[in-house]
Amino acid sequence: MIPMNEEILENLNNRLDNALDRGRQIVDDDELAERIEELKLRAESFIRKNPLKSVAGGLLVGYIIGKMLSSDEE
């Protein structure tokens, strides 16, 4: 039974290594960084053009998340 446990651990280690490698590739991806920067600039532009809508939207999202996370389920 011990060899099977070692095989399982080795398999898990290999999967973890593969997942970490994929994560590093995503983080290092220049295209992704450019897309994130573009999205940030677009969001900033929208907020500057529509400050009241942005604040109202933020409050609404916060309220909804608060309701979802509250423990009022009796």
N, CA, C and O atoms as a Maestro MAE file, in Angstrom:
{
 s_m_m2io_version
 :::
 2.0.0
}

f_m_ct {
 s_m_title
 :::
 protein
 m_atom[296] {
  # First column is atom index #
  i_m_mmod_type
  r_m_x_coord
  r_m_y_coord
  r_m_z_coord
  i_m_residue_number
  s_m_chain_name
  s_m_pdb_residue_name
  s_m_pdb_atom_name
  i_m_atomic_number
  :::
  1 25 0.820 -1.200 0.000 1 A "MET " " N  " 7
  2 3 0.000 0.000 0.000 1 A "MET " " CA " 6
  3 2 0.863 1.262 0.000 1 A "MET " " C  " 6
  4 15 0.441 2.290 -0.529 1 A "MET " " O  " 8
  5 25 2.023 1.205 0.564 2 A "ILE " " N  " 7
  6 3 2.903 2.377 0.612 2 A "ILE " " CA " 6
  7 2 3.303 2.838 -0.786 2 A "ILE " " C  " 6
  8 15 3.292 4.043 -1.037 2 A "ILE " " O  " 8
  9 25 3.659 1.934 -1.719 3 A "PRO " " N  " 7
  10 3 4.013 2.422 -3.069 3 A "PRO " " CA " 6
  11 2 2.873 3.182 -3.730 3 A "PRO " " C  " 6
  12 15 3.115 4.145 -4.458 3 A "PRO " " O  " 8
  13 25 1.618 2.761 -3.486 4 A "MET " " N  " 7
  14 3 0.490 3.460 -4.082 4 A "MET " " CA " 6
  15 2 0.403 4.877 -3.528 4 A "MET " " C  " 6
  16 15 0.134 5.808 -4.287 4 A "MET " " O  " 8
  17 25 0.619 5.067 -2.243 5 A "ASN " " N  " 7
  18 3 0.605 6.394 -1.656 5 A "ASN " " CA " 6
  19 2 1.688 7.270 -2.261 5 A "ASN " " C  " 6
  20 15 1.468 8.456 -2.510 5 A "ASN " " O  " 8
  21 25 2.856 6.689 -2.497 6 A "GLU " " N  " 7
  22 3 3.943 7.442 -3.119 6 A "GLU " " CA " 6
  23 2 3.579 7.831 -4.544 6 A "GLU " " C  " 6
  24 15 3.906 8.927 -4.999 6 A "GLU " " O  " 8
  25 25 2.895 6.924 -5.251 7 A "GLU " " N  " 7
  26 3 2.451 7.223 -6.613 7 A "GLU " " CA " 6
  27 2 1.431 8.369 -6.591 7 A "GLU " " C  " 6
  28 15 1.472 9.268 -7.431 7 A "GLU " " O  " 8
  29 25 0.535 8.320 -5.635 8 A "ILE " " N  " 7
  30 3 -0.477 9.376 -5.525 8 A "ILE " " CA " 6
  31 2 0.187 10.710 -5.229 8 A "ILE " " C  " 6
  32 15 -0.152 11.725 -5.838 8 A "ILE " " O  " 8
  33 25 1.135 10.712 -4.295 9 A "LEU " " N  " 7
  34 3 1.844 11.950 -3.961 9 A "LEU " " CA " 6
  35 2 2.633 12.473 -5.151 9 A "LEU " " C  " 6
  36 15 2.658 13.677 -5.407 9 A "LEU " " O  " 8
  37 25 3.277 11.565 -5.879 10 A "GLU " " N  " 7
  38 3 4.035 11.995 -7.051 10 A "GLU " " CA " 6
  39 2 3.105 12.580 -8.113 10 A "GLU " " C  " 6
  40 15 3.433 13.587 -8.740 10 A "GLU " " O  " 8
  41 25 1.955 11.957 -8.314 11 A "ASN " " N  " 7
  42 3 0.974 12.450 -9.271 11 A "ASN " " CA " 6
  43 2 0.472 13.832 -8.856 11 A "ASN " " C  " 6
  44 15 0.353 14.730 -9.689 11 A "ASN " " O  " 8
  45 25 0.179 13.998 -7.567 12 A "LEU " " N  " 7
  46 3 -0.281 15.298 -7.076 12 A "LEU " " CA " 6
  47 2 0.800 16.360 -7.228 12 A "LEU " " C  " 6
  48 15 0.510 17.496 -7.603 12 A "LEU " " O  " 8
  49 25 2.036 15.994 -6.939 13 A "ASN " " N  " 7
  50 3 3.141 16.941 -7.108 13 A "ASN " " CA " 6
  51 2 3.303 17.352 -8.564 13 A "ASN " " C  " 6
  52 15 3.547 18.524 -8.854 13 A "ASN " " O  " 8
  53 25 3.171 16.402 -9.480 14 A "ASN " " N  " 7
  54 3 3.269 16.722 -10.904 14 A "ASN " " CA " 6
  55 2 2.138 17.648 -11.335 14 A "ASN " " C  " 6
  56 15 2.360 18.597 -12.087 14 A "ASN " " O  " 8
  57 25 0.937 17.376 -10.863 15 A "ARG " " N  " 7
  58 3 -0.202 18.233 -11.207 15 A "ARG " " CA " 6
  59 2 -0.016 19.634 -10.647 15 A "ARG " " C  " 6
  60 15 -0.315 20.623 -11.317 15 A "ARG " " O  " 8
  61 25 0.479 19.717 -9.417 16 A "LEU " " N  " 7
  62 3 0.719 21.014 -8.804 16 A "LEU " " CA " 6
  63 2 1.790 21.781 -9.575 16 A "LEU " " C  " 6
  64 15 1.646 22.982 -9.805 16 A "LEU " " O  " 8
  65 25 2.852 21.102 -9.972 17 A "ASP " " N  " 7
  66 3 3.896 21.750 -10.763 17 A "ASP " " CA " 6
  67 2 3.340 22.274 -12.082 17 A "ASP " " C  " 6
  68 15 3.669 23.385 -12.499 17 A "ASP " " O  " 8
  69 25 2.503 21.483 -12.736 18 A "ASN " " N  " 7
  70 3 1.897 21.914 -14.002 18 A "ASN " " CA " 6
  71 2 0.993 23.120 -13.791 18 A "ASN " " C  " 6
  72 15 1.013 24.058 -14.587 18 A "ASN " " O  " 8
  73 25 0.203 23.100 -12.725 19 A "ALA " " N  " 7
  74 3 -0.688 24.229 -12.438 19 A "ALA " " CA " 6
  75 2 0.122 25.490 -12.143 19 A "ALA " " C  " 6
  76 15 -0.243 26.575 -12.594 19 A "ALA " " O  " 8
  77 25 1.206 25.362 -11.399 20 A "LEU " " N  " 7
  78 3 2.066 26.511 -11.104 20 A "LEU " " CA " 6
  79 2 2.711 27.053 -12.370 20 A "LEU " " C  " 6
  80 15 2.821 28.267 -12.542 20 A "LEU " " O  " 8
  81 25 3.138 26.160 -13.253 21 A "ASP " " N  " 7
  82 3 3.726 26.605 -14.522 21 A "ASP " " CA " 6
  83 2 2.716 27.370 -15.361 21 A "ASP " " C  " 6
  84 15 3.045 28.400 -15.951 21 A "ASP " " O  " 8
  85 25 1.479 26.867 -15.417 22 A "ARG " " N  " 7
  86 3 0.433 27.575 -16.169 22 A "ARG " " CA " 6
  87 2 0.150 28.929 -15.538 22 A "ARG " " C  " 6
  88 15 -0.045 29.918 -16.244 22 A "ARG " " O  " 8
  89 25 0.128 28.978 -14.214 23 A "GLY " " N  " 7
  90 3 -0.096 30.248 -13.524 23 A "GLY " " CA " 6
  91 2 1.006 31.249 -13.817 23 A "GLY " " C  " 6
  92 15 0.735 32.431 -14.030 23 A "GLY " " O  " 8
  93 25 2.241 30.787 -13.828 24 A "ARG " " N  " 7
  94 3 3.366 31.679 -14.155 24 A "ARG " " CA " 6
  95 2 3.258 32.192 -15.587 24 A "ARG " " C  " 6
  96 15 3.544 33.359 -15.854 24 A "ARG " " O  " 8
  97 25 2.848 31.329 -16.500 25 A "GLN " " N  " 7
  98 3 2.692 31.752 -17.896 25 A "GLN " " CA " 6
  99 2 1.627 32.829 -18.007 25 A "GLN " " C  " 6
  100 15 1.797 33.794 -18.752 25 A "GLN " " O  " 8
  101 25 0.538 32.676 -17.281 26 A "ILE " " N  " 7
  102 3 -0.536 33.670 -17.317 26 A "ILE " " CA " 6
  103 2 -0.045 34.992 -16.757 26 A "ILE " " C  " 6
  104 15 -0.307 36.046 -17.336 26 A "ILE " " O  " 8
  105 25 0.662 34.948 -15.637 27 A "VAL " " N  " 7
  106 3 1.155 36.168 -15.009 27 A "VAL " " CA " 6
  107 2 2.189 36.854 -15.891 27 A "VAL " " C  " 6
  108 15 2.228 38.082 -15.966 27 A "VAL " " O  " 8
  109 25 3.022 36.070 -16.555 28 A "ASP " " N  " 7
  110 3 4.075 36.627 -17.392 28 A "ASP " " CA " 6
  111 2 3.578 37.053 -18.772 28 A "ASP " " C  " 6
  112 15 4.317 37.677 -19.533 28 A "ASP " " O  " 8
  113 25 2.349 36.725 -19.090 29 A "ASP " " N  " 7
  114 3 1.798 37.016 -20.413 29 A "ASP " " CA " 6
  115 2 1.664 38.527 -20.606 29 A "ASP " " C  " 6
  116 15 0.867 39.172 -19.925 29 A "ASP " " O  " 8
  117 25 2.441 39.089 -21.531 30 A "ASP " " N  " 7
  118 3 2.406 40.533 -21.785 30 A "ASP " " CA " 6
  119 2 1.061 40.977 -22.330 30 A "ASP " " C  " 6
  120 15 0.588 42.068 -22.011 30 A "ASP " " O  " 8
  121 25 0.446 40.142 -23.146 31 A "GLU " " N  " 7
  122 3 -0.854 40.496 -23.723 31 A "GLU " " CA " 6
  123 2 -1.896 40.657 -22.621 31 A "GLU " " C  " 6
  124 15 -2.728 41.563 -22.666 31 A "GLU " " O  " 8
  125 25 -1.842 39.781 -21.646 32 A "LEU " " N  " 7
  126 3 -2.783 39.880 -20.533 32 A "LEU " " CA " 6
  127 2 -2.565 41.182 -19.773 32 A "LEU " " C  " 6
  128 15 -3.526 41.852 -19.396 32 A "LEU " " O  " 8
  129 25 -1.324 41.535 -19.551 33 A "ALA " " N  " 7
  130 3 -1.022 42.786 -18.841 33 A "ALA " " CA " 6
  131 2 -1.546 43.986 -19.620 33 A "ALA " " C  " 6
  132 15 -2.080 44.926 -19.033 33 A "ALA " " O  " 8
  133 25 -1.394 43.953 -20.935 34 A "GLU " " N  " 7
  134 3 -1.900 45.049 -21.771 34 A "GLU " " CA " 6
  135 2 -3.415 45.124 -21.702 34 A "GLU " " C  " 6
  136 15 -3.978 46.216 -21.623 34 A "GLU " " O  " 8
  137 25 -4.079 43.982 -21.732 35 A "ARG " " N  " 7
  138 3 -5.543 43.965 -21.674 35 A "ARG " " CA " 6
  139 2 -6.039 44.484 -20.327 35 A "ARG " " C  " 6
  140 15 -7.035 45.206 -20.262 35 A "ARG " " O  " 8
  141 25 -5.346 44.117 -19.259 36 A "ILE " " N  " 7
  142 3 -5.732 44.598 -17.936 36 A "ILE " " CA " 6
  143 2 -5.554 46.109 -17.853 36 A "ILE " " C  " 6
  144 15 -6.408 46.810 -17.309 36 A "ILE " " O  " 8
  145 25 -4.448 46.608 -18.390 37 A "GLU " " N  " 7
  146 3 -4.191 48.058 -18.377 37 A "GLU " " CA " 6
  147 2 -5.251 48.792 -19.190 37 A "GLU " " C  " 6
  148 15 -5.729 49.848 -18.776 37 A "GLU " " O  " 8
  149 25 -5.621 48.242 -20.345 38 A "GLU " " N  " 7
  150 3 -6.663 48.858 -21.179 38 A "GLU " " CA " 6
  151 2 -8.001 48.869 -20.450 38 A "GLU " " C  " 6
  152 15 -8.728 49.861 -20.496 38 A "GLU " " O  " 8
  153 25 -8.327 47.771 -19.778 39 A "LEU " " N  " 7
  154 3 -9.576 47.698 -19.022 39 A "LEU " " CA " 6
  155 2 -9.567 48.719 -17.888 39 A "LEU " " C  " 6
  156 15 -10.580 49.367 -17.627 39 A "LEU " " O  " 8
  157 25 -8.439 48.862 -17.221 40 A "LYS " " N  " 7
  158 3 -8.317 49.838 -16.135 40 A "LYS " " CA " 6
  159 2 -8.526 51.260 -16.655 40 A "LYS " " C  " 6
  160 15 -9.219 52.060 -16.027 40 A "LYS " " O  " 8
  161 25 -7.928 51.567 -17.798 41 A "LEU " " N  " 7
  162 3 -8.080 52.902 -18.374 41 A "LEU " " CA " 6
  163 2 -9.521 53.163 -18.800 41 A "LEU " " C  " 6
  164 15 -10.034 54.266 -18.611 41 A "LEU " " O  " 8
  165 25 -10.171 52.162 -19.370 42 A "ARG " " N  " 7
  166 3 -11.572 52.323 -19.773 42 A "ARG " " CA " 6
  167 2 -12.473 52.537 -18.567 42 A "ARG " " C  " 6
  168 15 -13.384 53.365 -18.603 42 A "ARG " " O  " 8
  169 25 -12.213 51.777 -17.483 43 A "ALA " " N  " 7
  170 3 -13.007 51.940 -16.269 43 A "ALA " " CA " 6
  171 2 -12.786 53.326 -15.668 43 A "ALA " " C  " 6
  172 15 -13.735 53.977 -15.231 43 A "ALA " " O  " 8
  173 25 -11.550 53.767 -15.648 44 A "GLU " " N  " 7
  174 3 -11.245 55.096 -15.109 44 A "GLU " " CA " 6
  175 2 -11.924 56.185 -15.928 44 A "GLU " " C  " 6
  176 15 -12.450 57.148 -15.370 44 A "GLU " " O  " 8
  177 25 -11.913 56.038 -17.241 45 A "SER " " N  " 7
  178 3 -12.561 57.010 -18.116 45 A "SER " " CA " 6
  179 2 -14.066 57.041 -17.862 45 A "SER " " C  " 6
  180 15 -14.663 58.115 -17.793 45 A "SER " " O  " 8
  181 25 -14.679 55.868 -17.724 46 A "PHE " " N  " 7
  182 3 -16.118 55.806 -17.462 46 A "PHE " " CA " 6
  183 2 -16.449 56.479 -16.136 46 A "PHE " " C  " 6
  184 15 -17.417 57.232 -16.037 46 A "PHE " " O  " 8
  185 25 -15.636 56.200 -15.119 47 A "ILE " " N  " 7
  186 3 -15.882 56.778 -13.792 47 A "ILE " " CA " 6
  187 2 -15.773 58.300 -13.840 47 A "ILE " " C  " 6
  188 15 -16.577 59.001 -13.226 47 A "ILE " " O  " 8
  189 25 -14.787 58.808 -14.564 48 A "ARG " " N  " 7
  190 3 -14.615 60.257 -14.673 48 A "ARG " " CA " 6
  191 2 -15.789 60.904 -15.420 48 A "ARG " " C  " 6
  192 15 -16.211 62.010 -15.084 48 A "ARG " " O  " 8
  193 25 -16.309 60.207 -16.433 49 A "LYS " " N  " 7
  194 3 -17.423 60.762 -17.204 49 A "LYS " " CA " 6
  195 2 -18.753 60.605 -16.475 49 A "LYS " " C  " 6
  196 15 -19.659 61.414 -16.672 49 A "LYS " " O  " 8
  197 25 -18.883 59.593 -15.647 50 A "ASN " " N  " 7
  198 3 -20.155 59.283 -14.975 50 A "ASN " " CA " 6
  199 2 -19.932 59.034 -13.485 50 A "ASN " " C  " 6
  200 15 -20.133 57.913 -13.017 50 A "ASN " " O  " 8
  201 25 -19.523 60.048 -12.734 51 A "PRO " " N  " 7
  202 3 -19.207 59.795 -11.323 51 A "PRO " " CA " 6
  203 2 -20.418 59.382 -10.487 51 A "PRO " " C  " 6
  204 15 -20.293 58.521 -9.616 51 A "PRO " " O  " 8
  205 25 -21.566 59.967 -10.729 52 A "LEU " " N  " 7
  206 3 -22.741 59.606 -9.930 52 A "LEU " " CA " 6
  207 2 -23.198 58.180 -10.211 52 A "LEU " " C  " 6
  208 15 -23.533 57.437 -9.289 52 A "LEU " " O  " 8
  209 25 -23.211 57.804 -11.479 53 A "LYS " " N  " 7
  210 3 -23.583 56.428 -11.827 53 A "LYS " " CA " 6
  211 2 -22.595 55.442 -11.219 53 A "LYS " " C  " 6
  212 15 -22.982 54.370 -10.755 53 A "LYS " " O  " 8
  213 25 -21.319 55.809 -11.223 54 A "SER " " N  " 7
  214 3 -20.288 54.925 -10.680 54 A "SER " " CA " 6
  215 2 -20.468 54.722 -9.181 54 A "SER " " C  " 6
  216 15 -20.377 53.595 -8.693 54 A "SER " " O  " 8
  217 25 -20.722 55.796 -8.452 55 A "VAL " " N  " 7
  218 3 -20.931 55.689 -7.007 55 A "VAL " " CA " 6
  219 2 -22.202 54.893 -6.724 55 A "VAL " " C  " 6
  220 15 -22.210 54.026 -5.850 55 A "VAL " " O  " 8
  221 25 -23.267 55.180 -7.454 56 A "ALA " " N  " 7
  222 3 -24.523 54.451 -7.252 56 A "ALA " " CA " 6
  223 2 -24.335 52.967 -7.554 56 A "ALA " " C  " 6
  224 15 -24.829 52.111 -6.820 56 A "ALA " " O  " 8
  225 25 -23.627 52.671 -8.627 57 A "GLY " " N  " 7
  226 3 -23.361 51.266 -8.966 57 A "GLY " " CA " 6
  227 2 -22.541 50.574 -7.893 57 A "GLY " " C  " 6
  228 15 -22.819 49.429 -7.537 57 A "GLY " " O  " 8
  229 25 -21.528 51.263 -7.376 58 A "GLY " " N  " 7
  230 3 -20.706 50.693 -6.316 58 A "GLY " " CA " 6
  231 2 -21.502 50.429 -5.056 58 A "GLY " " C  " 6
  232 15 -21.334 49.391 -4.414 58 A "GLY " " O  " 8
  233 25 -22.376 51.371 -4.696 59 A "LEU " " N  " 7
  234 3 -23.229 51.177 -3.521 59 A "LEU " " CA " 6
  235 2 -24.180 50.004 -3.710 59 A "LEU " " C  " 6
  236 15 -24.390 49.209 -2.793 59 A "LEU " " O  " 8
  237 25 -24.751 49.901 -4.902 60 A "LEU " " N  " 7
  238 3 -25.677 48.804 -5.187 60 A "LEU " " CA " 6
  239 2 -24.969 47.457 -5.109 60 A "LEU " " C  " 6
  240 15 -25.481 46.517 -4.501 60 A "LEU " " O  " 8
  241 25 -23.805 47.365 -5.718 61 A "VAL " " N  " 7
  242 3 -23.048 46.113 -5.681 61 A "VAL " " CA " 6
  243 2 -22.679 45.770 -4.237 61 A "VAL " " C  " 6
  244 15 -22.794 44.614 -3.828 61 A "VAL " " O  " 8
  245 25 -22.240 46.756 -3.468 62 A "GLY " " N  " 7
  246 3 -21.910 46.521 -2.067 62 A "GLY " " CA " 6
  247 2 -23.103 46.050 -1.264 62 A "GLY " " C  " 6
  248 15 -22.982 45.151 -0.432 62 A "GLY " " O  " 8
  249 25 -24.247 46.648 -1.506 63 A "TYR " " N  " 7
  250 3 -25.476 46.259 -0.808 63 A "TYR " " CA " 6
  251 2 -25.844 44.811 -1.137 63 A "TYR " " C  " 6
  252 15 -26.177 44.025 -0.250 63 A "TYR " " O  " 8
  253 25 -25.780 44.475 -2.425 64 A "ILE " " N  " 7
  254 3 -26.139 43.113 -2.851 64 A "ILE " " CA " 6
  255 2 -25.177 42.089 -2.249 64 A "ILE " " C  " 6
  256 15 -25.613 41.048 -1.757 64 A "ILE " " O  " 8
  257 25 -23.881 42.371 -2.283 65 A "ILE " " N  " 7
  258 3 -22.905 41.451 -1.700 65 A "ILE " " CA " 6
  259 2 -23.125 41.340 -0.201 65 A "ILE " " C  " 6
  260 15 -23.023 40.248 0.359 65 A "ILE " " O  " 8
  261 25 -23.422 42.446 0.452 66 A "GLY " " N  " 7
  262 3 -23.702 42.405 1.881 66 A "GLY " " CA " 6
  263 2 -24.901 41.546 2.207 66 A "GLY " " C  " 6
  264 15 -24.882 40.786 3.176 66 A "GLY " " O  " 8
  265 25 -25.944 41.659 1.406 67 A "LYS " " N  " 7
  266 3 -27.152 40.838 1.618 67 A "LYS " " CA " 6
  267 2 -26.847 39.372 1.391 67 A "LYS " " C  " 6
  268 15 -27.333 38.512 2.125 67 A "LYS " " O  " 8
  269 25 -26.048 39.084 0.383 68 A "MET " " N  " 7
  270 3 -25.706 37.688 0.083 68 A "MET " " CA " 6
  271 2 -24.870 37.075 1.199 68 A "MET " " C  " 6
  272 15 -25.017 35.892 1.506 68 A "MET " " O  " 8
  273 25 -24.001 37.863 1.803 69 A "LEU " " N  " 7
  274 3 -23.097 37.334 2.823 69 A "LEU " " CA " 6
  275 2 -23.661 37.401 4.238 69 A "LEU " " C  " 6
  276 15 -23.094 36.825 5.166 69 A "LEU " " O  " 8
  277 25 -24.769 38.099 4.396 70 A "SER " " N  " 7
  278 3 -25.337 38.198 5.749 70 A "SER " " CA " 6
  279 2 -25.916 36.852 6.154 70 A "SER " " C  " 6
  280 15 -26.326 36.051 5.314 70 A "SER " " O  " 8
  281 25 -25.938 36.626 7.440 71 A "SER " " N  " 7
  282 3 -26.407 35.323 7.956 71 A "SER " " CA " 6
  283 2 -27.812 35.437 8.515 71 A "SER " " C  " 6
  284 15 -28.080 34.980 9.626 71 A "SER " " O  " 8
  285 25 -28.698 36.036 7.763 72 A "ASP " " N  " 7
  286 3 -30.089 36.186 8.197 72 A "ASP " " CA " 6
  287 2 -30.955 35.004 7.798 72 A "ASP " " C  " 6
  288 15 -32.181 35.088 7.869 72 A "ASP " " O  " 8
  289 25 -30.348 33.916 7.383 73 A "GLU " " N  " 7
  290 3 -31.115 32.750 6.965 73 A "GLU " " CA " 6
  291 2 -31.528 31.963 8.196 73 A "GLU " " C  " 6
  292 15 -30.711 31.259 8.790 73 A "GLU " " O  " 8
  293 25 -32.791 32.078 8.579 74 A "GLU " " N  " 7
  294 3 -33.264 31.371 9.767 74 A "GLU " " CA " 6
  295 2 -34.299 30.365 9.400 74 A "GLU " " C  " 6
  296 15 -34.818 29.667 10.272 74 A "GLU " " O  " 8
  :::
 }
 m_bond[295] {
  # First column is bond index #
  i_m_from
  i_m_to
  i_m_order
  :::
  1 1 2 1
  2 2 3 1
  3 3 4 2
  4 3 5 1
  5 5 6 1
  6 6 7 1
  7 7 8 2
  8 7 9 1
  9 9 10 1
  10 10 11 1
  11 11 12 2
  12 11 13 1
  13 13 14 1
  14 14 15 1
  15 15 16 2
  16 15 17 1
  17 17 18 1
  18 18 19 1
  19 19 20 2
  20 19 21 1
  21 21 22 1
  22 22 23 1
  23 23 24 2
  24 23 25 1
  25 25 26 1
  26 26 27 1
  27 27 28 2
  28 27 29 1
  29 29 30 1
  30 30 31 1
  31 31 32 2
  32 31 33 1
  33 33 34 1
  34 34 35 1
  35 35 36 2
  36 35 37 1
  37 37 38 1
  38 38 39 1
  39 39 40 2
  40 39 41 1
  41 41 42 1
  42 42 43 1
  43 43 44 2
  44 43 45 1
  45 45 46 1
  46 46 47 1
  47 47 48 2
  48 47 49 1
  49 49 50 1
  50 50 51 1
  51 51 52 2
  52 51 53 1
  53 53 54 1
  54 54 55 1
  55 55 56 2
  56 55 57 1
  57 57 58 1
  58 58 59 1
  59 59 60 2
  60 59 61 1
  61 61 62 1
  62 62 63 1
  63 63 64 2
  64 63 65 1
  65 65 66 1
  66 66 67 1
  67 67 68 2
  68 67 69 1
  69 69 70 1
  70 70 71 1
  71 71 72 2
  72 71 73 1
  73 73 74 1
  74 74 75 1
  75 75 76 2
  76 75 77 1
  77 77 78 1
  78 78 79 1
  79 79 80 2
  80 79 81 1
  81 81 82 1
  82 82 83 1
  83 83 84 2
  84 83 85 1
  85 85 86 1
  86 86 87 1
  87 87 88 2
  88 87 89 1
  89 89 90 1
  90 90 91 1
  91 91 92 2
  92 91 93 1
  93 93 94 1
  94 94 95 1
  95 95 96 2
  96 95 97 1
  97 97 98 1
  98 98 99 1
  99 99 100 2
  100 99 101 1
  101 101 102 1
  102 102 103 1
  103 103 104 2
  104 103 105 1
  105 105 106 1
  106 106 107 1
  107 107 108 2
  108 107 109 1
  109 109 110 1
  110 110 111 1
  111 111 112 2
  112 111 113 1
  113 113 114 1
  114 114 115 1
  115 115 116 2
  116 115 117 1
  117 117 118 1
  118 118 119 1
  119 119 120 2
  120 119 121 1
  121 121 122 1
  122 122 123 1
  123 123 124 2
  124 123 125 1
  125 125 126 1
  126 126 127 1
  127 127 128 2
  128 127 129 1
  129 129 130 1
  130 130 131 1
  131 131 132 2
  132 131 133 1
  133 133 134 1
  134 134 135 1
  135 135 136 2
  136 135 137 1
  137 137 138 1
  138 138 139 1
  139 139 140 2
  140 139 141 1
  141 141 142 1
  142 142 143 1
  143 143 144 2
  144 143 145 1
  145 145 146 1
  146 146 147 1
  147 147 148 2
  148 147 149 1
  149 149 150 1
  150 150 151 1
  151 151 152 2
  152 151 153 1
  153 153 154 1
  154 154 155 1
  155 155 156 2
  156 155 157 1
  157 157 158 1
  158 158 159 1
  159 159 160 2
  160 159 161 1
  161 161 162 1
  162 162 163 1
  163 163 164 2
  164 163 165 1
  165 165 166 1
  166 166 167 1
  167 167 168 2
  168 167 169 1
  169 169 170 1
  170 170 171 1
  171 171 172 2
  172 171 173 1
  173 173 174 1
  174 174 175 1
  175 175 176 2
  176 175 177 1
  177 177 178 1
  178 178 179 1
  179 179 180 2
  180 179 181 1
  181 181 182 1
  182 182 183 1
  183 183 184 2
  184 183 185 1
  185 185 186 1
  186 186 187 1
  187 187 188 2
  188 187 189 1
  189 189 190 1
  190 190 191 1
  191 191 192 2
  192 191 193 1
  193 193 194 1
  194 194 195 1
  195 195 196 2
  196 195 197 1
  197 197 198 1
  198 198 199 1
  199 199 200 2
  200 199 201 1
  201 201 202 1
  202 202 203 1
  203 203 204 2
  204 203 205 1
  205 205 206 1
  206 206 207 1
  207 207 208 2
  208 207 209 1
  209 209 210 1
  210 210 211 1
  211 211 212 2
  212 211 213 1
  213 213 214 1
  214 214 215 1
  215 215 216 2
  216 215 217 1
  217 217 218 1
  218 218 219 1
  219 219 220 2
  220 219 221 1
  221 221 222 1
  222 222 223 1
  223 223 224 2
  224 223 225 1
  225 225 226 1
  226 226 227 1
  227 227 228 2
  228 227 229 1
  229 229 230 1
  230 230 231 1
  231 231 232 2
  232 231 233 1
  233 233 234 1
  234 234 235 1
  235 235 236 2
  236 235 237 1
  237 237 238 1
  238 238 239 1
  239 239 240 2
  240 239 241 1
  241 241 242 1
  242 242 243 1
  243 243 244 2
  244 243 245 1
  245 245 246 1
  246 246 247 1
  247 247 248 2
  248 247 249 1
  249 249 250 1
  250 250 251 1
  251 251 252 2
  252 251 253 1
  253 253 254 1
  254 254 255 1
  255 255 256 2
  256 255 257 1
  257 257 258 1
  258 258 259 1
  259 259 260 2
  260 259 261 1
  261 261 262 1
  262 262 263 1
  263 263 264 2
  264 263 265 1
  265 265 266 1
  266 266 267 1
  267 267 268 2
  268 267 269 1
  269 269 270 1
  270 270 271 1
  271 271 272 2
  272 271 273 1
  273 273 274 1
  274 274 275 1
  275 275 276 2
  276 275 277 1
  277 277 278 1
  278 278 279 1
  279 279 280 2
  280 279 281 1
  281 281 282 1
  282 282 283 1
  283 283 284 2
  284 283 285 1
  285 285 286 1
  286 286 287 1
  287 287 288 2
  288 287 289 1
  289 289 290 1
  290 290 291 1
  291 291 292 2
  292 291 293 1
  293 293 294 1
  294 294 295 1
  295 295 296 2
  :::
 }
}
